[in-house]
């Protein structure tokens, strides 16, 4: 069967933005489970509370989703996953609105990965390719022999809830002038001198590059392997791709807002095949130490801001280049959502 025959198929679903799902999700986030009045705006992304699929038991496949072959193509693979989305908010949905979702299959691409065959289905006719968002990051990784397709997933770490606003957490990630003071072990491993630590931005990304320190004394771990520099890539709006010196490794750090005062984070680790368990564990433990130091810092900043001690911040135009870039991305997103 030619799966590309599904390109162009559309599905239209209607719903009403009622108050009960809003209240239920608020309770999930540990907020007051109050049903909002008609006309109250839905926060961004809460449209996912609606358009829930409803299928008869006989129409459900072994993976718990609807059997394929209707809107989605009948891909002969056992599991499906959501790979990502891009959103543009022109104005908020409101409680009581009659709403409609139109989905269209834009592309169906078959690929082969390390674990076997993969099929990517893009249900957005206007969606930009992921490559447009990543920019030159894949090429930069490839130049350092960091190929995600050849790496093995070795588990998740740092599943934390940080008591700080998502924006503060991201801003902390995007600069390292605090590293010599807040991250002493990190600063022994990575040369964070401004003359050595390089910053770069593209439309949707902000990157940091730091060579391994030449002085090998008192390091948090021995960076044995072909990767001789660190790189930390932020991809708008909430995920990062990171590599530490040592064996080929990539660590995906995600920031998920849980409301104005809390952020969920986790790290998924990918390593070159054959990397010894003890090496994975040692470098992962080092990442945990750095993460704990960051958590203490951003939670302290959040408490200070929430107390009203500072009315507004001030950018350091000579140093906070990546934060400036991030502020422009936030500004553009908020402007488009009005």
N, C-alpha and C positions, 0 to 999 in steps of 0.2 A: 504494500500500500504506500502511495506517495503522500507523506504527511504534509508536503507543501500545498496540497489541495485545500487545506484548511485556512491558508492565508486569505484574508478578506472576510472570513465569517464574522458575524457580529451577534451580540447578545444584549438585549435591553431589559433592565430590571427596574421596577418602581417600588418605592417605599415611602413611609412617612416618618419624619424625625420625631419620634415620641420621647417622652420624658423618662420612662422607666429604664431603658438602657443607659442613659446618661447618669441616672442615680446609681445604678448597679456598678458602673465602672468607677464612679467617684468613690464608692465604698471599697472597691478593690484597691484604690490608691490611698486608702485610709483617710478619706475625706468624708464630710457629712453626706449621707445618702439621701439628699433632699431632691425631690423632683422639681426641676426648674419650671418657671412659668412659660407660657407660649411667647415666642419671640426672643427667648434667651439664646445667645449665640453658642454654637458648638466650638470648642477648641479645635485647632488644626489637627487633622488626622482622625478625629473622633467620628468621621463618616464611616469608619470601619465598623462601628457598632451597628450599622444598618446594612441592608442588602444581604443578610445572612442566607446562605443556601438552604433550601428546604426540599428534600427529596424523599420519595417513598423508600421504605426499607429495601424493597426489591431492586431499587435503582442505585444502591450504594455499592461501591467496589470494595475489595479487601483492604484497601488503605484508608477506608473511612470517608473518602470523598465520593462524589458522584462518578459513576462509570464513565470512562472516556469514550469519545466518539460522537458526542453532541457538540457543544461549543468547543471544548478542548479536543485536540486530535487524539486518536487512540494509540498513544505512544506505548509500545510493548515493554515497559520498564516498571519495576515494582514500586518505586517511591517517587514522590514529587516534592518539590520545595520551592519556596519563594526566594528568588535571587536578589530582588531589589526593585526600587521604584523611584521616580522623580515626580515631584508635585509642584503645582503652581496654584496658589490660592488667590482668587480675584476678590472674593468677599465671603464672609462666614455663612455657613448654613445655620438655620435657626430652628428652635423647637417648634413643631407644628408645620414645618415646610413639607410639601410634597416634593420628593426628590427622585431623580432618575439617574441611573448609571448605564452608560453605553460602553461596552467592551468590544474591541475589534482585534483579531489576530493579525498582527503586522508582519511577523516573520516566524519561521520554524527552522531551526538550524540543528543539524546532527553533528556531534563531535565525539571524540574518543579521549577519555582521560585515563589516569593511572589505574582507577578502579573499574574501568570498563566504559561502555557507551553512555553518552549523555545526549539529551535533546533539550534545546532552549526554545521556549515559546514566549514571544513578546506580544502581549495583548494590548498594545498601545500604538496606534497608527502614527502618532506624533512623537513617540519617545526617541530621544537622542541615544545613539550607541554609548555603551559604557566607556568605550575608548575616548569619547569626547570629554567625559568627566575626568578620567585618569590622566589625560594629557601624556606627558613624557615619562610618567612613573614606570610603566612596564619596560621601556627602553633603558632607564637608569638601573633598574633591578637586573636586567639582562646583562648589562655591561659589567656587573659585579658577580656574574654567575649565580644570580638568585632567580631561579625559575620555579614559580609556584606549581607548575604542572608536574614537576619531578619530586616534590616534597611529600612527606607523610604527615598526616594529622596525628599529633601526640597528646591531645587532651586540652582541656580548658582549665584555666586558673583565674585567680583574682575575681571571683564572683562576689562583688561587694555592692553595698548601697552606700553612697557617699552623701553625707548630710550637707549638700551644697548645690547651688543652682548649676544647671548644665553649662551655661555660658561661662561661669567662673572656672569650671573644670576644664573646658576646652582652652580657655585663655592661658591657664597654667601650663597645659601641654605645649603651647605654641611659643614658649620662650624659655631660655636657659640661663639668663644672667643671674638667676637665683641659685643655680646649680652648685657653685663652689661653697655656698653656705648651707643650703638645704639638702644637697645630695653629695656628701663628701666621698662616698665610695664610688658613685657614678663619675665624679670628677677626677678620680684617680685612674679610672679605666678609659675615659674619653677625654680628649683634649678639648676643653670648653673655652679656651682662650678665644676672644673675638676674632683674632687674626687667623685662627685655624677652623673655627666652627662656622660653617657656611649655611646661609639661609637662602631660600628660593621660593617664589610663588608663581602659580599659574592661575587660570580662571577659577578653578574649583578646588585647588590644592595648595598646601603650604608645607614646605619640606625643610628638614634640618639634617646636616651632614657633619659628623664629627669623627676625625681619625682616632684610632686607638692611641693612647698615650705611649710615648717612647720609653718612659721610665717604667720598667716592669716590676717595681717593688711594691709590696703591700696592695696588690690588686684584689678585688672581690672575687675574681676567678681568673684562671689563665685562659686567654682568648686564643686557643690553639685551633688553627684552621685557616682557610683561604680568605675569610672575610676580615679585612683589616680596618674597617671603618664602620661606624654606626650610621644608620639613616632612619629618619622618623618622618613619615608622610601622613599629613592630615588630609582627609577627603571630605568635603562638605556633604552633609551637615554633621555627621556624628560618628565617623569611624576612621581608624588610622591603620597604617601598615608600617611595621617596624622591624629592624634587623640590628642585632648586637654583634660585635666582633666575635669571631670564633668559627665554628662550622656553619655551613649554609643554614639559615633559619629565617623565618618570617613569623611575626606575632601580630595578630589582628586584635587591636584594642578598640572596644566599642563603648560609646557613651549614650545611654538611653535616659532621657528625662522622665522622671516620675512625678513631675509637678514642679512648682517654683522653688522648692527647698530640698529636693532630693534627686540624685542621679544614680542609676544602676550602671555598673561597669563590669566587663569581663574580658578575658584574653584567651584567644584560641591560638595554639602554637603549632607551627608546621616546620618540619626539620628534614634535612637530607637523609635519605635512607641509610640505615646503619649507624646513625649517631647514637653512641652509648647512652643508656638510660641515665647514668650518673651525670653525664654532661648536660643532658636535657634538664634534669632536676636541679643542677647547680645554677644554670643560667636562669631557669624559671624562678628559683628562690631569690636570685639577685633582683629580678624584675619585681618580685613581691615587696622586697625591701624598699625599692624606689617608689613603688605605688603607695606604700604605707606612709612614706614621707610626704608624698604629694597630697594624700588624703588629709593629713593633719594640717597642711598648709591651706588648702582650699576651704576646709571647714572653718578654719579660723577667719579667713577673709570673708566668708559668707556670714558668719556671726557678726563681724564688725559692720558689714554693709546693712544687714537687717536691723541692727541697733540704731541705724541712722547717724552713725558717727561721721560718715562721709556722704555729702550730698551728691557728689558726682566725681568720677575718676578723671584722670588726665593721662593721655597717652605720652609715652616717652618717644618722641618722633625720631630721635637719633638711634634708638635701639629696638623698639618693639615693632619691627617691620611686619612680622607674621600676624601679630594681634591687630595691627592696622588693617591688614588684608581681611582678616576675619570680621572685623567690625563693618567693613564695607559689604561683605556677604550677608551679614545679619541685617544691615540697613536695607539692602536690595530685597531680601526676602520679606521683610515687614512692609516695605513700600508696595510690593506687588500684591500682598494679601489684603490690602485695604479696599 
